[in-house]
Amino acid sequence: MLDGGEISADATAIEDCTLLAIERTRFMRLLRENSDLCLRLMAVLCGRLRQVNAALEEMALLDLPTRLGRLLLRLGREWGNRTPRGLRIEVKLSQKDLAILVGASREKVNRQLREWEEAGAIGKDLGRLVIVRPEALSPET
């Protein structure tokens, strides 16, 4: 959209949504005419670049339990709903989705989730993951 280059990513909706499409020429005109919008877009892009850099650093330096634990805790903060049992993550992600997000195989993610479930750190409720003991997912705490 911005540089006219090839699309480098895709997205999949995980629930019903309404989409808006805008032609590149119209979008570029909008940016040229609105410097505040341009500055805001640059700030968003800088934030995304920081997130990608942090994710690459985590993949290179941290083991799977740490990466997966951090992801689950972040999902809990952003998509969590308190229940009597714990913090239920309301966004539904498959083990394959989780594996992609942490740069691991689905089998290894499955094994780690099973270990945490057997240890009582996580559980399931209505088909969603529940964080029962957050401290067990984060070695830093």
N, C-alpha and C positions, 0 to 999 in steps of 0.2 A: 504494500500500500504506500509506504513512504518513499522507497527508493526505486520502485518499479521492478525490483528483482523477483526471483522465484520465491514462492511461499516456502518457508522453512519449518512450519509447524502446522498442526491441525488441532481441532477440538471436537469433542463429543459431548453433547448435552446429556446429563444424567437424570434430568427430569424435563417435563414439558416446559417450553419457553417460547418467547417471541423473539424473532431475529430481525435485525435491521441491516440492510445492505446499503452501502454508499459507494458511488463510483469514485475511482481514484482522482479524476480531474476535479470533481466537485469538492472532495476532501482537501485536496491541495489548495484549491481556491479559498476554502474556509480557513485553512491554516495561515495563508498569506494575509488574509484580512483580519485575523484575530491573534495578536501577539500573546495575549494572556493564555489562550488555548494552546498555542505553540509551547509556551513555557511549562504549562501543566503537563502536556504530552511528554516533553523532555524529562520532567521529574519522574513521571511514571516509568518511562523507558530506563532511566538510571536505576530506579528501584528494582525493576525486573533484572537488569544486568547484575546488580548486587546479589539478588536471589540465586541466579544461575551460578555466579562465582562461588557463593557459599555452598551450593549443592555439589558442585564439582570438587570443592575442597573436602567436603564431608565424604564423598565417595572415595577419594584418594586416601584419606587419612583415618577414617573411622570404620570400625567393624559393623557388621550387619545389625546386631542387636541395638547398638547405639543409634544408627541411622533410622532403623524402623521405630525404635522407641521415641525418638525426636519427632518423627512424622506423626505417629499416633497422638502424641501430646499436642502437637500443633493442630491436628484435625480436631482434637477435643476442645481446644481453645476457640477455634474458628467455627466449628459445626457441632459443638457438644451441647447436650441437654442433660441437666442434673436429674437423676432418678434415685430412688432409694438404694439401688444397688451400686450406683457409680455414675460416671460421666459417659452417657451413650452418644456415640458419634453418629449423627443423623444422616450424613452423606454416605451413600452405599457404594463402596468400592470393593471390587473383587480382589482376590489374592494376586491375580495377574496385574491389576492396576497398582496395588501396593508395591509389587516387585519392580515394576517399571519406575515408580517414583523414587525408590531407594537404590536402583541399579543392582538388582539381585535376581536370582531365579525364583519362579513361583514356588518351587519345591523348598528352597531355603526359607522363604518367608513363611510358608505353611508350617515348617518345622519349628521356627521361632515362635509363631503365634500359638502353636500347640504347647510348647514349653511354658509360655506365660500363662496360658489357660490352665494347665495342670498345676501351676504354682499359685493360682488364684489372683494373678495380677490383672488379667482381663477376663471377660466373659462375653456372652451373647444375650441379646434381648431383642425380640421382634425382628430377628435377622440382622441386627446391627451390632457392631463391636461396642463393648462397654469397658471403659477403663475403671477397674476396681481399686487398684493400688498404683497410682501414678509414680510413686517413688521407685517402684520395681522396674519401670521402663526407662529410667534415666540414671545412669551410673554417676552422674555429676552431683546428684542430690543425696 
